[in-house]
Amino acid sequence: MGKGSANPTADAPPVTLWLTPEQGVLGSALIPALAILNPLHGKHPLRVGSSTPGVASDLAAKLGAQSVGDDLRAALASAEPGVFLIGAPGPFASLPNAAQRLADCELLEACTQRGVTVVSLEPMPASLIHLVELHAEETSEAQTPVVALGPSTISAPAETRAARIPLWCGCLPLLRFSEPVAAATDLLEQFGPVRGANVVSCGPAWGGSLGARLFDALDVLTMFMGEPDAVHASHVFPPVPSVSGAGAVLRPLPGDSLRDLQGDLSAMLRFPGARSASIFVSSNAPDYSVSVTLLGPGGRLTIGTHGLEWINAEGVLVDRSPQIVRSVMKPARVRSRASNASAGTTVAEPSPLALLIADQMFRMADPNADLLKGARSSNASAVLAIAQAALLSCRTGEGESPATMQRMAGG
């Protein structure tokens, strides 16, 4: 098991899942994944809720769980100490009314004070301005900008502010918390400064929106390259039939928020010091797959669901690590998954996405885990600024500046 994986001997906290009907497949995959990573998980009844009216009871019954109803705020307010996974927040923490957004933020903080670890597949809040507005005093002066890890003389633009404002709750699964990325960061001193990168983050719609995939991709990219000067992006969404005429279609453009965004997005990013990167993210893939390719003086580092591979400048293999899934579980637990899974639930093979979600859920809830300090301290405002620059570029067809997004948001 990887050094950052969940502790199988620790008492498993009670788990609540907040899902849409379409995410029932995620619930079915999470049940055996939770049991694989912690055999003690079954000692607590699983709780399930859904914002879709009339769905919670049926969904809970299918998963062999207890229903917590269809009111997310009420469910959070009454949640017992444990882990509360929000699969689809809906309008929660994203309403137009600032007072309601503040109330949602305070509700999440109250959960933390009661010992409820709230985690979400979607970043909360889902836009930079909503993140910055509650930290006006903290952002009145420039903060230390996010810079690339490892040996580099490249810094982010001086005007970048508030780069370390955290999200309101843990967001998962993030590649930054995986074993391959941890191994890659340890190698950067030997590898040298990264001059170019490519990040691909794809998954099915039930595993998170396009906004979630974009946040993950940009989050890990800023770890290795810092903040870009400009982003040029394109978004593709499945066409929606128009009522205006037969055969006509409307292709909606993304707005300012990552919430409920679907489809595919590709982008080119220009960094200071004649460096560049590209990303491709999708919420329409049949399975979960993430990869990061880094180029530098040390050759090529490739990180992702396949593990880690380092090929040096002479084309020689220097290092290789196991698949990301194998870093969070032992093969013996895979063989015993049938006996650990809840009654009536059958999954032929453990879902890699469900395993990563379950692993990071347990680690975020464990006060002794290495993940706790970093779970809410990633460069959220910088990542959201880059994401909003990408969404604006999709609408304008031009390259857009994340630093401008920061200034417009008051960050």
N, C-alpha and C positions, 0 to 999 in steps of 0.2 A: 504494500500500500504506500502511496506517495506520502511524503512528510507533511503535506498540507491537507490530507484527507480527514474525513470525519472519524472520530474516535469510536470504534465499535463497542468498546466496553463502557462507555458513558451511558447514563440513563437517557433514553430517547424522550424528548419533550413531546407533549400532545401536539397534533398537527391539525390545522384547519385549512381547507382549500376553498378559494372563492373562484368559481369557474363559470364560463358560458356553456350552453348546451353543446356547442362544437368542441369544447375543451374536455368533454367527457373522456375522450381518448387519452388526454394527458393525465386525468385522474386515474384511469385504469393502468397506465404505465407507471405512475408514481407509487402506487401501492406496493408492488413487488420491489421497486427500486429502494423505497424507504426501508423495507424489511431486509434487503440484501446488505445495505450499508449499516444497519443497526438492528440486530435481531430482537432487541427489546422494544422496537417500535410498536409491536402488536399489543402491548400491555395497556395502551391508551386507545379509546375509540376514536376513529377518524371522524372529523366533522366537515361538512360540505355545505356551501351556500352558493347562491347565484342571484345576480341582479335581475335576471329575466323572470318576470312574474309567472308563478305556477310551476317553475322548473325545479326549484331546490329540492323538494321532497322526492320527486322521481329520480333526479340525478343522485341524490344521497342513497336512495334504495338500490340503484344499479351498482353503486360502489360499495355497498354494505356499510354505509356510514350514517351518522346522525345529521339531520338537517339543522342549519342555523338560520334558515329563512332567506328572505330576498332583500333585506335592508343592510347594505354594507356598513354604514355608519353605526347602526345599532349592534351589528355583530361585532365590530371592533370595540365598541364601548363596553360590551359585556364579555369579551373574550377572556378566558383564563390564561395564566402564564403558559407559554408554549410558543409554537411557530404558526404564524398566520400568513399563508401564501396567497397573494392576490394575483390571479391569472389574467384578469381583465378588469381594470379599475372603472371603465366607463367614464362618467363625468367626474368621479371622485378626484379631488385635488386639481381639477381642471375647469371648474365652473367660471363663467364670466365675472361673477360677483367676488370682489376681493375679500370681503368679510367672510364669505363661505370658504374660500381657499385658506384663509388664516385659520378658520375653525377646523378644517380638515388637517392642516399641519399640526395644530395643537392636539387634535385627537390622536394622531400618530405618535406624538411625543408622550402623551399620557399612556399610551400602550407600552411604550418603552419603560416608563416609570413603574408600570405594573408587572413587568417581566414578560411582556408579550413581544416577541421578535417579529415585526411585520416586514415581509419581503415581497417584492413584486417582480413580475416578468417585465413590466414597463417602468421606465424611469418616472419618478414622481418628485416634483412636477415635470410636465412634458415640454415646457418651454422656458427659455432663459429669463424672460421678463418676470414670470411667476416665481422663479427661483430667487432672483435678485431683489424683488420688491420687499421681501421680509427681512432683508439684510442691508437696508439702506445705510445704517450707521456704520456697519462693518465695511461697506464698499465706498465710503466717502473718500478714502485714500487708496492709491494703487497698492495692490497686493503682489506678492512674488509670482511671476508668471510661470506657467508650466514649461519645463524644458526637457529635452530628451535625456533618457538615462544613458549612462556610460560616458566614455571620453568624447567630449565634443565642445567646441568653442562657440557653437551656435546657440543663441538665446532667442526666446520668443520676443515679439514686438514689445517695446517698452510700455506702450499705452495699454496693453492688456491688463485688465483688472479682475479682482475677485475670482482668481483662478482656483481657489480652494474652498468655495462654498459647497457643502455636501448636499446630496439629495435628502429628501425627507424620510426615506426609508431605504433599506438595502435593495439593490437591483441585481437580479441574477437570471440566468447564468452569465457571468462575465469571464471572458477569456483571461483577463488580467489575474484572476485568482486560480488559474489552472497550473498544474505541475509543469507542463512544457514551457509556459511563459516564465515561471520562477527559475527554471533551469537556464532559459535564454538570458535573463537579466544577469545571472551569475557569470555568463560567458562574455558579456559585452566588453569588459576591460581587455580581453584577449582579442575579440572580434574587431573592435575599433568603431568609430562613428558611422552611423547608418546614413547612406547617401540616397537610397531609394527603397521603396517598399510597395508591396501589394497586399491588400487585406480582402478576404472573401468571407462573408458571414451569411449563410443561408439556412432556412428552416421552414417547417410547415406552419401554416397560419395558427394552428392550435398551440404552438410553442412560443408565441409572441408575435407582435406586429412588426411591420417593416421598421417602424421607429425604434423598436427594441434592438433589432439587428444593426441598425445604423449607429445607435448609441454604443453598442458593444464594439463595433469595428473602429469607430473614431476614438473610443476610450483606449483601446490597446495601441492604436497608431500613435496617439500623443505620448504614450509611455516611451516609445522608441525614437520619435522624431520631433517632439515638441509641438508647437502650434503653427499652422500654416498661415501664409500671407493671403492666399486666395483659394477659393474652391469653385470648380466649374462642374455642375452636376446635371444629370438627366434622369427623369422618373418615368416609369412605364407602369400603367395601371390597366387591368383588364377592361376593355371598352364596355360602357353601359348603354344599352339601347335607348334612343331618344324618342320621346313622344311627339316630336315635331314632324316626323316624316318617316316613311318606310325605309329601312336600310340605313338611316342616319345613326350615327353614334356620337356620344359625348365622351371625351377623355378628360376626366377631372384632374386638375392640378393640385398638388399638395398645398396645405396652408402653412401656418407658422408653428403648429404644434406637432409633436411626434405621435400624439395619441391617435389610435385607430388608423394609422397610416398603413396601407397595404400595397403590394406590388413589388417591383424591382427598382433599384436605384444604383446608378454607377456615377463615379466622380473622379476627377483629377484634382490633385491638391499640390500647390506650389509652396515650397518652404524657403526660408532664408538660407543663403549660402549655396544657391544653385542645386537644391535638392528637390525631389518630387516623389509623389506616391499616388497610387490609384486604389480605389475600393469598389467592390461590387457586393451589394446586399439584396436579399430577397426574402419575402415571407410566403412565397409560392413554391418552395422546393419540396420534393417528396420526403426528404429526411434532413437531419441536422448535420451541417458541415461547416467548419471554420478553419481557415488557413491564413497564415501570415508569412510572407516571404520578405526577408531583409537582405539587402546588398551593401557591402562595405569592404574595407581593406582586407578583412578576414575571409572574404569569399561570399558564401550564401548560407543564411540561416533560415530554415523553414520550420514553422511552428503551427500546430493545429490539432485537429481531432486524431490525426495519424501519429502524433507525438512530436519529437524534435529531431531535426537532422542538420548537421553542420558539415558543409563541403568547403574546404579552404580554397584559396585563390589558385592553387595548382590542381584543383579537381579531386583532391584526396578526402575521403571521409574521415572527419575528426571525431565526431560524437554523434550518438543516436540514442534516443530514449523511447520507451514503449508508448503505445497508443494512449490517448488522454483518458479513455475509459479505464484502462488497466491501472492507471495511477490513482484511481479512487476506489478500487475494490480488489479483492483477491479472487482468483479463479474458483476457489472452493465455494465461495458464496454464490457464484453464478450457478454452480452445480446443485446447490441446495436451495435455489430460489423457489422451487415448487413447494417445498415444505414450509417456507417462511411466508409465502404470499397468502393474502387473505382468502378465506373460503369463497369459492365461486369465481375467482379471478384467474384467468389463464393468459400468460404472455409468453410466446415462444422464446423470444430472446429479450434481454433487458434493453430498453431504449437508451441509447447514449445520452440523448437530451434529458430524459427523466433522471438518469443517474447523476448527471452534472447538477441538475436542479436540486435533487435530494441531498447530494453531498454539500453543496453550498448552503442549503437551508440549515442542515445540522451544524455546520461550521459557524454560521452567523449567530446561531443560538447558543453556542458553546462559549462561555466567558473565558475559557482557557485556550481557545483556538487562535491560531495565528491570523485568521481572517478578520477577527472582530474589529481591530483597530482600522483596518483598511476598507471595511465594507461600506462605510459612509463617507470616506475621506478621499475618494478619487476626484479627479479634476472635473467635477460635474459641470460647473459653469463654463469652463473652456470647451468641454465636449458639446454642450448644448449650443454654444455660440457657433461652433463649426457646423453642427447639424442644421441650425437655422440658416446659416449662409448657404448650405447645400440646397435646402428647400427653396430659398429665395432664388438661387441660380436656376432651379428647375422651372420657375415661373418666368424669369427674365431672359433666360438663354444666355446670360453673361456670367463671367466670373464674379464672385462676391467675396467680401472680406469679413472674416470672423471678428476682427478687431472693431469693425463698424457695428456689427451686431452687439458687441459688448457696450459700446458707447450709446447706442440707441436704447438699450435696456437699462442704462444707468449704472452698468457694472464697470 
